[in-house]
Amino acid sequence: MGSGQIGTQPEILHIPVSACSEGILTIRTGRLQSSGERVGLGFTSRASLAAVFGPKQASILLHLQPLHKMLAPRGITQVRVD
């Protein structure tokens, strides 16, 4: 596991989040323009995330596998990286 890669995607990503109440965060998601399908969002660097959402966007570092597990109950099966 030394390379930190699953195929070509990094395992640990910067995930955009929003605070919904003190100590509780929600994972921000997006939608594909073509189909409207909801997708998870991940970024390989803080700079990449800030370029999309701005420098004040809160984020967490999260492994790709738990992210998939967190999104699955919402019917989200894809995560788009950068």
C-alpha positions as CSV (number, residue, x, y, z in Angstrom):
1,M,0.0,0.0,0.0
2,G,3.1,2.2,0.0
3,S,2.2,4.1,-3.2
4,G,-1.1,5.5,-1.8
5,Q,-2.9,4.7,-5.1
6,I,-5.9,2.7,-6.1
7,G,-5.5,2.4,-9.8
8,T,-4.8,6.0,-10.8
9,Q,-6.8,7.6,-7.9
10,P,-5.2,8.6,-4.6
11,E,-6.7,6.8,-1.6
12,I,-6.7,9.9,0.7
13,L,-8.7,12.9,-0.7
14,H,-9.7,16.3,0.4
15,I,-13.5,16.1,0.7
16,P,-15.6,19.3,0.8
17,V,-17.9,19.5,3.8
18,S,-20.5,21.9,5.3
19,A,-21.2,22.4,9.0
20,C,-24.9,21.8,9.7
21,S,-24.6,22.2,13.5
22,E,-21.8,22.3,16.1
23,G,-19.6,19.3,15.6
24,I,-21.6,17.8,12.7
25,L,-20.4,17.9,9.2
26,T,-22.1,16.9,5.9
27,I,-20.3,15.8,2.8
28,R,-20.9,18.1,-0.2
29,T,-21.9,16.4,-3.4
30,G,-22.3,17.5,-7.0
31,R,-24.5,16.6,-10.0
32,L,-23.4,15.5,-13.4
33,Q,-24.6,18.1,-16.0
34,S,-25.5,15.5,-18.6
35,S,-27.7,13.2,-16.4
36,G,-28.3,15.1,-13.2
37,E,-26.8,12.0,-11.3
38,R,-25.5,12.9,-7.9
39,V,-21.8,12.2,-7.4
40,G,-19.3,12.4,-4.5
41,L,-16.5,15.0,-4.9
42,G,-12.8,14.5,-4.0
43,F,-9.7,16.5,-4.5
44,T,-6.1,15.5,-4.6
45,S,-4.9,18.7,-2.9
46,R,-6.2,21.5,-0.8
47,A,-5.3,23.9,-3.6
48,S,-7.5,22.0,-6.1
49,L,-10.4,22.1,-3.7
50,A,-9.9,25.8,-3.1
51,A,-9.7,26.5,-6.9
52,V,-13.3,25.1,-7.2
53,F,-15.0,26.1,-4.0
54,G,-12.8,29.0,-2.8
55,P,-10.2,29.2,0.0
56,K,-12.8,29.3,2.8
57,Q,-14.4,25.9,1.9
58,A,-14.1,23.5,4.8
59,S,-12.8,20.1,4.1
60,I,-11.7,16.8,5.7
61,L,-9.1,14.2,4.6
62,L,-10.8,10.9,4.0
63,H,-9.9,7.6,2.5
64,L,-11.8,6.8,-0.7
65,Q,-13.3,3.5,0.6
66,P,-15.1,5.0,3.6
67,L,-16.3,7.9,1.4
68,H,-18.0,5.4,-0.9
69,K,-19.6,3.7,2.1
70,M,-20.9,7.0,3.5
71,L,-22.4,8.0,0.1
72,A,-23.9,4.6,-0.7
73,P,-27.0,5.0,1.5
74,R,-27.8,8.2,-0.4
75,G,-27.7,6.2,-3.7
76,I,-24.4,7.8,-4.8
77,T,-22.1,5.3,-6.4
78,Q,-19.6,7.5,-8.2
79,V,-16.8,9.8,-6.8
80,R,-15.3,12.4,-9.2
81,V,-11.7,13.3,-8.4
82,D,-10.3,16.7,-9.4
